[in-house]
Amino acid sequence: MALKSCVSTSYRHLVESEVLRMAVLSNYFNLEEITTARKVSAAVINISGRQRMLSQRSAFFCMRLVCSQNAAERAKLRENLLETIDLMEKSHRDLINSDSSQLLSRPSPTVKAMYFDAPLYLDKQVREYIDRTKTLAQLPDAQLRPDNPHLLYIVAAAGGELLSAFDAVVSQYQQESEIEQFEIDLKQVELYQESCAATSKAQAQAAEIDRALRELKQTQAQLMHSEKMSSLGALMASIVHEINNPVSFIYGNLSHAEIYTQDLLHLLRLYQQYYPNPRTEIKEQSEEIELDFLVDDLPKVMSSMQMGAERIREIVKSMGTFSRTDNSKMTQCDLHDSIDSTILILRNRLNSKTDRPEIEIVKNYEKLPGVECYAGQINQVFMNLISNAIDALDEAAQNQPHRALKISIRTEVAEGDRVKVRIADTGSGMTAEVKERMFEQFFTTKAIGKGTGLGLSIVYKILVENHRGTLGCESEPGKGTEFIIELPVKQT
């Protein structure tokens, strides 16, 4: 008896504390609904099946109650029977009440018909079964006989119509649960597809934003660099304008001064020839000013002044060529003039220093046609590339003091009405990793404060995007670097 009581108590605890609790669901809709709906559907099917078991268990208790001759056992069986039938009544009420908060949704029309309409009338059968069982449990011992009409009804119902009705309801619940789960699966698929679409859209938007940001940074950097070059060009143009007139005045008068000097020296020689014995004052003055040395050195001084004036004129001319900032239209440009003016401006950087010898410039020019281009931009290209070559040679001289320092510039006519310019240095060269990234914006191998990482990226944009040209590079560690520029003669 103690074992039976323990089994009954555990069974009641299982149904009330676990199965019904699985059916409780808050009235909301979110992603947890999918999992919860399946749990609730399983709980409903489980409860319906348990109702079937409870009906048979209560019938079993009824038969034992009628057959038992022990008063104490009968008392315990009455208690177990009432607990079982109360649990059955509570579960039945929770299943069919439409306002129950313990179910996910109201019973379907089919299930309602099975409970309340012909041919099953399950609700009516369950209630009558419960009433008959309660009545039997409360009868005095004298009326507990095998031929008791309540007992006969309970036994017949538990093994006949009521059992069939429970089976039918459980089967219906299972079918509806499968349909509901199928619909939930479809919903999951739709949600997954929507999630994938949203993810793809977000990734595309992120990529677009990233591309726009890179373009913005590149444009900003180019504008800053262009503004810097424009300011430099404007400054150089202003300097050229200011010094051009006095330089032209000096250069133009030096030729006359040289002629006048030669005439005066010729006259002095005539005096020396025809008046070989000058007065004492003249002789003393000639010795004081070292007349013989002055006569010999003055032509040399005039020649040096002439060379200096010509040098200044070349610098002024180069500055004028380099300071061309009008990029509104393309003009015919002599690439050799652009290269020479750039070299002249960078002449000071080519001279020898305390830590390295002079950098040699080797030029090998073929005859080139005029190239249609933005002259100011092409000057900027040559300035950046030659400056980079000088930087590479400065660095190489630090590591290898006896290394030959040379920049070779070669021009040639290429196929397809195009021209090539090759600028090579004898520096340390580049690794494959550096070579792969050298045109990348803001990438630099120079020390902090010595490079911005914009030079080569702007050179590439000017040649490739603005002039339909190409920019190649050949370099190996220890073998120097050569940049190959190719431009069309006509931009049409």
VOVO-694191 format. One record per residue (C-alpha): residue in one letter; x, y, z. Coordinates in nm, 3 decimals, decimal comma. Last residue first. Layout:
<recs>
("A" (X Y Z))
...
</recs>
This chain:
<recs>
("T" (4,167 6,210 -7,841))
("Q" (4,451 6,217 -7,589))
("K" (4,729 6,228 -7,849))
("V" (5,092 6,129 -7,789))
("P" (4,981 5,845 -7,564))
("L" (5,182 5,806 -7,247))
("E" (5,401 5,525 -7,106))
("I" (5,597 5,567 -6,784))
("I" (5,836 5,293 -6,676))
("F" (5,973 5,314 -6,321))
("E" (6,304 5,143 -6,254))
("T" (6,431 5,034 -5,915))
("G" (6,767 4,923 -5,781))
("K" (6,930 4,581 -5,785))
("G" (6,982 4,506 -5,414))
("P" (6,626 4,389 -5,358))
("E" (6,449 4,361 -5,693))
("S" (6,263 4,626 -5,890))
("E" (6,071 4,676 -6,211))
("C" (5,781 4,922 -6,200))
("G" (5,503 5,009 -6,439))
("L" (5,294 5,321 -6,487))
("T" (5,046 5,334 -6,773))
("G" (4,877 5,614 -6,967))
("R" (4,518 5,720 -7,026))
("H" (4,616 6,075 -6,923))
("N" (4,397 6,161 -6,622))
("E" (4,319 5,812 -6,491))
("V" (4,642 5,624 -6,561))
("L" (4,911 5,894 -6,551))
("I" (4,765 6,136 -6,296))
("K" (4,619 5,860 -6,079))
("Y" (4,947 5,665 -6,071))
("V" (5,147 5,976 -5,983))
("I" (4,895 6,052 -5,707))
("S" (4,938 5,702 -5,559))
("L" (5,316 5,732 -5,599))
("G" (5,343 6,056 -5,402))
("L" (5,075 6,003 -5,136))
("G" (5,249 5,780 -4,878))
("T" (5,317 6,083 -4,658))
("G" (5,693 6,050 -4,621))
("K" (5,972 6,188 -4,406))
("G" (5,783 6,260 -4,081))
("I" (5,779 5,898 -3,972))
("A" (6,052 5,702 -4,151))
("K" (6,003 5,602 -4,512))
("T" (5,842 5,275 -4,621))
("T" (5,519 5,444 -4,724))
("F" (5,157 5,343 -4,779))
("F" (4,917 5,639 -4,750))
("Q" (4,739 5,541 -5,076))
("E" (4,847 5,212 -5,228))
("F" (5,075 5,255 -5,531))
("M" (5,366 5,087 -5,347))
("R" (5,159 4,793 -5,218))
("E" (5,273 4,509 -5,446))
("K" (5,627 4,649 -5,470))
("V" (5,654 4,657 -5,092))
("E" (5,559 4,289 -5,066))
("A" (5,784 4,188 -5,358))
("T" (6,082 4,355 -5,191))
("M" (6,216 4,684 -5,321))
("G" (6,546 4,810 -5,462))
("S" (6,857 4,917 -5,270))
("G" (6,934 5,215 -5,490))
("T" (7,093 5,226 -5,836))
("D" (6,814 5,437 -5,984))
("A" (6,597 5,411 -6,294))
("I" (6,357 5,654 -6,466))
("R" (6,222 5,522 -6,796))
("V" (6,005 5,748 -7,012))
("K" (5,801 5,592 -7,289))
("V" (5,611 5,746 -7,580))
("R" (5,296 5,638 -7,762))
("D" (5,172 5,636 -8,120))
("G" (5,081 5,266 -8,106))
("E" (5,431 5,136 -8,051))
("A" (5,679 5,320 -7,831))
("V" (5,905 5,622 -7,894))
("E" (6,188 5,645 -7,647))
("T" (6,304 5,835 -7,340))
("R" (6,576 5,735 -7,095))
("I" (6,656 5,872 -6,753))
("S" (6,929 5,706 -6,548))
("I" (6,987 5,805 -6,186))
("K" (7,325 5,712 -6,040))
("L" (7,486 5,659 -5,703))
("A" (7,767 5,402 -5,714))
("R" (7,784 5,223 -5,378))
("H" (8,090 5,296 -5,163))
("P" (7,894 5,409 -4,855))
("Q" (7,662 5,103 -4,855))
("N" (7,395 5,139 -4,583))
("Q" (7,389 5,519 -4,562))
("A" (7,448 5,553 -4,936))
("A" (7,147 5,328 -5,004))
("E" (6,922 5,559 -4,803))
("D" (7,038 5,867 -4,995))
("L" (7,000 5,670 -5,319))
("A" (6,639 5,580 -5,237))
("D" (6,561 5,942 -5,143))
("I" (6,711 6,060 -5,474))
("A" (6,495 5,809 -5,663))
("N" (6,187 5,925 -5,472))
("S" (6,264 6,285 -5,570))
("I" (6,301 6,173 -5,933))
("L" (5,960 6,003 -5,923))
("N" (5,778 6,283 -5,740))
("M" (5,920 6,568 -5,955))
("F" (5,862 6,374 -6,279))
("V" (5,496 6,319 -6,192))
("Q" (5,447 6,681 -6,078))
("N" (5,586 6,803 -6,409))
("I" (5,330 6,579 -6,580))
("Q" (5,056 6,740 -6,371))
("G" (5,165 7,092 -6,462))
("A" (5,184 7,005 -6,830))
("Y" (4,833 6,862 -6,855))
("C" (4,890 6,651 -7,161))
("E" (4,928 6,627 -7,539))
("V" (5,281 6,504 -7,603))
("G" (5,510 6,683 -7,848))
("P" (5,702 6,432 -8,056))
("L" (6,010 6,265 -7,913))
("K" (6,367 6,248 -8,042))
("E" (6,545 5,997 -7,825))
("Y" (6,697 6,108 -7,497))
("N" (6,956 5,918 -7,295))
("K" (7,021 6,113 -6,976))
("V" (7,260 6,002 -6,703))
("I" (7,235 6,196 -6,378))
("E" (7,512 6,127 -6,127))
("I" (7,445 6,169 -5,757))
("E" (7,734 6,349 -5,588))
("P" (7,913 6,162 -5,309))
("R" (7,762 6,067 -4,971))
("D" (7,783 6,148 -4,600))
("T" (7,934 6,497 -4,615))
("K" (7,723 6,586 -4,914))
("S" (7,768 6,581 -5,291))
("N" (7,522 6,766 -5,511))
("L" (7,205 6,594 -5,631))
("R" (6,979 6,760 -5,375))
("N" (7,090 7,105 -5,493))
("R" (7,010 7,017 -5,853))
("L" (6,645 6,939 -5,771))
("I" (6,520 7,248 -5,957))
("L" (6,754 7,171 -6,245))
("I" (6,641 6,809 -6,256))
("T" (6,276 6,918 -6,273))
("S" (6,351 7,168 -6,551))
("D" (6,535 6,899 -6,746))
("I" (6,247 6,651 -6,713))
("S" (5,985 6,904 -6,823))
("D" (6,201 7,025 -7,112))
("H" (6,252 6,665 -7,224))
("L" (5,880 6,599 -7,205))
("D" (5,805 6,875 -7,455))
("C" (5,436 6,949 -7,394))
("Q" (5,150 7,016 -7,632))
("T" (4,860 7,148 -7,428))
("M" (4,568 7,001 -7,236))
("K" (4,301 7,218 -7,082))
("S" (4,190 7,331 -6,737))
("N" (4,516 7,216 -6,584))
("D" (4,676 7,562 -6,569))
("T" (4,945 7,519 -6,305))
("R" (5,261 7,577 -6,508))
("S" (5,519 7,637 -6,235))
("F" (5,761 7,376 -6,371))
("T" (5,826 7,561 -6,697))
("G" (5,866 7,896 -6,525))
("M" (6,097 7,744 -6,268))
("S" (6,297 7,589 -6,547))
("K" (6,326 7,928 -6,724))
("V" (6,433 8,097 -6,403))
("I" (6,690 7,826 -6,343))
("E" (6,818 7,853 -6,698))
("R" (6,840 8,233 -6,668))
("I" (7,034 8,198 -6,343))
("R" (7,280 7,963 -6,512))
("E" (7,322 8,205 -6,803))
("A" (7,396 8,482 -6,556))
("G" (7,649 8,264 -6,379))
("M" (7,820 8,174 -6,707))
("Q" (7,844 8,541 -6,805))
("M" (7,976 8,633 -6,461))
("S" (8,239 8,361 -6,496))
("S" (8,340 8,498 -6,839))
("M" (8,364 8,851 -6,698))
("V" (8,583 8,728 -6,415))
("K" (8,805 8,538 -6,661))
("P" (8,837 8,850 -6,876))
("L" (8,941 9,045 -6,561))
("D" (9,207 8,792 -6,452))
("D" (9,494 8,865 -6,700))
("V" (9,461 9,244 -6,700))
("L" (9,415 9,242 -6,322))
("F" (9,724 9,020 -6,273))
("D" (9,940 9,258 -6,481))
("L" (9,790 9,562 -6,307))
("E" (9,873 9,451 -5,958))
("I" (9,667 9,734 -5,802))
("E" (9,966 9,865 -5,607))
("E" (10,218 9,799 -5,887))
("S" (10,012 9,992 -6,136))
("Q" (9,969 10,277 -5,882))
("E" (10,346 10,297 -5,831))
("K" (10,409 10,306 -6,204))
("I" (10,147 10,572 -6,261))
("E" (10,291 10,791 -5,981))
("T" (10,648 10,747 -6,116))
("R" (10,560 10,861 -6,464))
("P" (10,527 10,607 -6,741))
("N" (10,821 10,460 -6,929))
("P" (10,682 10,222 -7,194))
("Y" (10,462 10,492 -7,345))
("Y" (10,387 10,354 -7,693))
("Q" (10,339 9,988 -7,600))
("Q" (10,205 10,039 -7,249))
("Y" (9,953 10,292 -7,381))
("L" (9,854 10,051 -7,656))
("R" (9,810 9,774 -7,396))
("L" (9,580 9,998 -7,195))
("L" (9,368 10,068 -7,503))
("H" (9,327 9,696 -7,564))
("L" (9,226 9,650 -7,199))
("L" (8,969 9,925 -7,235))
("D" (8,827 9,771 -7,550))
("Q" (8,810 9,425 -7,392))
("T" (8,627 9,568 -7,092))
("Y" (8,379 9,750 -7,313))
("I" (8,310 9,429 -7,504))
("E" (8,261 9,233 -7,181))
("A" (8,033 9,502 -7,041))
("H" (7,825 9,488 -7,358))
("S" (7,781 9,110 -7,322))
("L" (7,704 9,152 -6,953))
("N" (7,432 9,404 -7,029))
("G" (7,168 9,156 -7,146))
("Y" (7,237 8,907 -6,867))
("I" (7,210 9,177 -6,601))
("F" (6,888 9,322 -6,744))
("S" (6,740 8,975 -6,803))
("V" (6,818 8,886 -6,442))
("P" (6,662 9,212 -6,324))
("N" (6,347 9,147 -6,530))
("N" (6,306 8,774 -6,450))
("I" (6,351 8,811 -6,076))
("E" (5,997 8,918 -5,983))
("H" (5,810 8,714 -6,243))
("V" (6,006 8,399 -6,166))
("I" (5,941 8,446 -5,796))
("S" (5,566 8,486 -5,859))
("A" (5,560 8,179 -6,083))
("M" (5,747 7,984 -5,817))
("L" (5,495 8,086 -5,553))
("A" (5,202 7,997 -5,780))
("G" (5,358 7,662 -5,859))
("L" (5,416 7,589 -5,490))
("S" (5,060 7,690 -5,409))
("S" (4,933 7,465 -5,688))
("M" (5,154 7,181 -5,567))
("K" (5,018 7,217 -5,213))
("E" (4,663 7,248 -5,340))
("S" (4,714 6,938 -5,550))
("H" (4,850 6,752 -5,247))
("M" (4,558 6,858 -5,030))
("L" (4,309 6,782 -5,306))
("Q" (4,471 6,446 -5,364))
("A" (4,453 6,360 -4,995))
("Q" (4,089 6,462 -4,976))
("T" (4,005 6,267 -5,290))
("Q" (4,177 5,957 -5,153))
("K" (4,005 5,992 -4,817))
("L" (3,668 6,037 -4,986))
("E" (3,732 5,745 -5,219))
("R" (3,821 5,525 -4,921))
("L" (3,510 5,639 -4,737))
("A" (3,291 5,575 -5,042))
("R" (3,435 5,224 -5,073))
("D" (3,374 5,155 -4,703))
("I" (3,020 5,288 -4,728))
("E" (2,956 5,070 -5,033))
("A" (3,104 4,766 -4,857))
("A" (2,888 4,833 -4,550))
("Q" (2,581 4,872 -4,772))
("A" (2,658 4,544 -4,947))
("Q" (2,714 4,372 -4,613))
("A" (2,386 4,512 -4,479))
("K" (2,201 4,397 -4,791))
("S" (2,355 4,052 -4,767))
("T" (2,262 4,031 -4,399))
("A" (1,908 4,149 -4,467))
("A" (1,871 3,890 -4,744))
("C" (2,011 3,617 -4,520))
("S" (1,778 3,720 -4,238))
("E" (1,480 3,729 -4,474))
("Q" (1,572 3,381 -4,595))
("Y" (1,610 3,259 -4,236))
("L" (1,277 3,415 -4,140))
("E" (1,110 3,251 -4,438))
("V" (1,267 2,915 -4,352))
("Q" (1,159 2,951 -3,992))
("K" (0,807 3,037 -4,104))
("L" (0,800 2,726 -4,317))
("D" (0,912 2,526 -4,015))
("I" (0,639 2,692 -3,810))
("E" (0,382 2,593 -4,072))
("F" (0,510 2,235 -4,058))
("Q" (0,493 2,245 -3,679))
("E" (0,133 2,360 -3,696))
("I" (0,046 2,087 -3,942))
("E" (0,216 1,827 -3,722))
("S" (0,041 1,965 -3,415))
("E" (-0,294 1,953 -3,591))
("Q" (-0,241 1,588 -3,679))
("Q" (-0,125 1,504 -3,326))
("Y" (-0,422 1,684 -3,168))
("Q" (-0,656 1,489 -3,395))
("S" (-0,496 1,157 -3,297))
("V" (-0,523 1,247 -2,928))
("V" (-0,889 1,337 -2,977))
("A" (-0,966 1,008 -3,155))
("D" (-0,787 0,800 -2,893))
("F" (-0,974 0,980 -2,615))
("A" (-1,304 0,910 -2,791))
("S" (-1,212 0,542 -2,834))
("L" (-1,131 0,514 -2,460))
("L" (-1,458 0,685 -2,369))
("E" (-1,654 0,452 -2,594))
("G" (-1,502 0,125 -2,473))
("G" (-1,251 0,019 -2,207))
("A" (-1,281 0,311 -1,970))
("A" (-1,651 0,349 -2,056))
("A" (-1,739 -0,016 -1,979))
("V" (-1,544 -0,019 -1,652))
("I" (-1,693 0,311 -1,539))
("Y" (-2,047 0,211 -1,635))
("L" (-2,025 -0,124 -1,452))
("L" (-1,881 0,049 -1,148))
("H" (-2,163 0,300 -1,142))
("P" (-2,423 0,025 -1,183))
("N" (-2,287 -0,173 -0,883))
("D" (-2,279 -0,541 -0,982))
("P" (-1,931 -0,596 -0,836))
("R" (-2,048 -0,460 -0,496))
("L" (-1,955 -0,144 -0,307))
("Q" (-2,298 -0,062 -0,163))
("A" (-2,217 -0,185 0,188))
("D" (-1,886 0,005 0,192))
("P" (-2,066 0,335 0,181))
("L" (-2,059 0,521 -0,149))
("Q" (-1,824 0,827 -0,180))
("A" (-1,578 0,675 -0,431))
("L" (-1,866 0,551 -0,647))
("T" (-2,018 0,895 -0,663))
("K" (-1,683 1,050 -0,756))
("T" (-1,637 0,791 -1,031))
("R" (-1,989 0,844 -1,167))
("D" (-1,938 1,221 -1,172))
("I" (-1,600 1,190 -1,345))
("Y" (-1,737 0,948 -1,608))
("E" (-2,037 1,173 -1,663))
("R" (-1,805 1,470 -1,707))
("V" (-1,576 1,278 -1,940))
("Q" (-1,865 1,149 -2,156))
("K" (-2,028 1,492 -2,182))
("D" (-1,697 1,654 -2,280))
("L" (-1,630 1,374 -2,528))
("Y" (-1,962 1,419 -2,708))
("L" (-1,826 1,165 -2,956))
("P" (-2,090 1,141 -3,232))
("A" (-2,201 1,410 -3,209))
("D" (-2,093 1,751 -3,081))
("F" (-1,925 1,896 -2,769))
("Y" (-1,573 1,752 -2,737))
("M" (-1,522 1,626 -3,093))
("A" (-1,677 1,944 -3,228))
("K" (-1,436 2,152 -3,019))
("V" (-1,142 1,950 -3,154))
("T" (-1,255 2,013 -3,510))
("P" (-1,316 2,385 -3,447))
("S" (-0,957 2,418 -3,315))
("P" (-0,897 2,459 -2,944))
("R" (-0,795 2,811 -2,840))
("S" (-0,432 2,914 -2,859))
("L" (-0,104 2,877 -2,667))
("L" (-0,271 2,713 -2,372))
("Q" (-0,239 2,789 -1,999))
("S" (-0,425 3,117 -2,015))
("S" (-0,760 2,938 -2,042))
("D" (-1,033 3,151 -2,199))
("S" (-1,144 2,878 -2,441))
("N" (-1,191 2,618 -2,166))
("I" (-1,149 2,277 -2,328))
("L" (-0,802 2,165 -2,224))
("D" (-0,784 2,333 -1,885))
("R" (-1,118 2,179 -1,781))
("H" (-1,009 1,832 -1,884))
("S" (-0,681 1,865 -1,693))
("K" (-0,868 1,975 -1,380))
("E" (-1,121 1,691 -1,407))
("M" (-0,849 1,428 -1,459))
("L" (-0,654 1,563 -1,162))
("D" (-0,969 1,548 -0,951))
("I" (-1,033 1,190 -1,074))
("T" (-0,684 1,083 -0,972))
("E" (-0,697 1,251 -0,632))
("L" (-1,046 1,104 -0,566))
("L" (-0,927 0,754 -0,658))
("N" (-0,614 0,780 -0,446))
("E" (-0,820 0,885 -0,141))
("R" (-1,084 0,615 -0,200))
("L" (-0,803 0,361 -0,240))
("K" (-0,654 0,468 0,093))
("A" (-0,986 0,428 0,271))
("R" (-1,045 0,090 0,100))
("E" (-0,705 -0,029 0,216))
("A" (-0,785 0,067 0,573))
("A" (-1,123 -0,111 0,557))
("N" (-0,980 -0,432 0,412))
("Q" (-1,225 -0,633 0,199))
("S" (-1,109 -0,492 -0,139))
("C" (-1,303 -0,594 -0,450))
("V" (-1,506 -0,277 -0,488))
("L" (-1,205 -0,053 -0,425))
("R" (-0,987 -0,261 -0,654))
("M" (-1,240 -0,222 -0,934))
("C" (-1,266 0,153 -0,875))
("F" (-0,885 0,195 -0,862))
("F" (-0,855 0,021 -1,200))
("A" (-1,127 0,242 -1,344))
("S" (-0,934 0,546 -1,211))
("R" (-0,620 0,418 -1,384))
("Q" (-0,810 0,366 -1,708))
("S" (-0,947 0,718 -1,704))
("L" (-0,610 0,857 -1,595))
("M" (-0,438 0,684 -1,887))
("R" (-0,674 0,844 -2,139))
("Q" (-0,634 1,176 -1,968))
("R" (-0,258 1,123 -1,987))
("G" (-0,287 1,095 -2,363))
("S" (-0,470 1,424 -2,375))
("I" (-0,210 1,578 -2,145))
("N" (0,077 1,458 -2,367))
("I" (-0,090 1,587 -2,680))
("V" (-0,133 1,924 -2,509))
("A" (0,227 1,918 -2,381))
("A" (0,365 1,839 -2,728))
("S" (0,173 2,131 -2,870))
("V" (0,301 2,352 -2,588))
("K" (0,665 2,251 -2,644))
("R" (0,634 2,307 -3,018))
("A" (0,481 2,647 -2,965))
("T" (0,757 2,742 -2,719))
("T" (1,037 2,670 -2,968))
("I" (0,879 2,878 -3,243))
("E" (0,752 3,148 -3,008))
("E" (1,107 3,227 -2,891))
("L" (1,155 3,447 -3,199))
("N" (0,892 3,690 -3,078))
("F" (0,520 3,703 -3,028))
("Y" (0,351 3,761 -2,695))
("N" (0,083 3,606 -2,476))
("S" (0,293 3,435 -2,210))
("L" (0,300 3,060 -2,238))
("V" (0,202 2,787 -1,989))
("A" (0,176 2,444 -2,154))
("M" (0,509 2,324 -2,019))
("R" (0,377 2,390 -1,667))
("L" (0,093 2,151 -1,735))
("V" (0,334 1,867 -1,808))
("E" (0,585 1,936 -1,532))
("S" (0,429 2,025 -1,198))
("E" (0,073 1,895 -1,234))
("V" (0,135 1,579 -1,434))
("L" (0,459 1,477 -1,265))
("H" (0,331 1,560 -0,913))
("R" (0,022 1,345 -0,968))
("Y" (0,236 1,052 -1,080))
("S" (0,471 1,089 -0,787))
("T" (0,176 1,085 -0,545))
("S" (0,021 0,778 -0,708))
("V" (0,352 0,587 -0,710))
("C" (0,412 0,671 -0,343))
("S" (0,062 0,558 -0,246))
("K" (0,110 0,232 -0,435))
("L" (0,441 0,168 -0,256))
("A" (0,283 0,239 0,084))
("M" (0,000 0,000 0,000))
</recs>
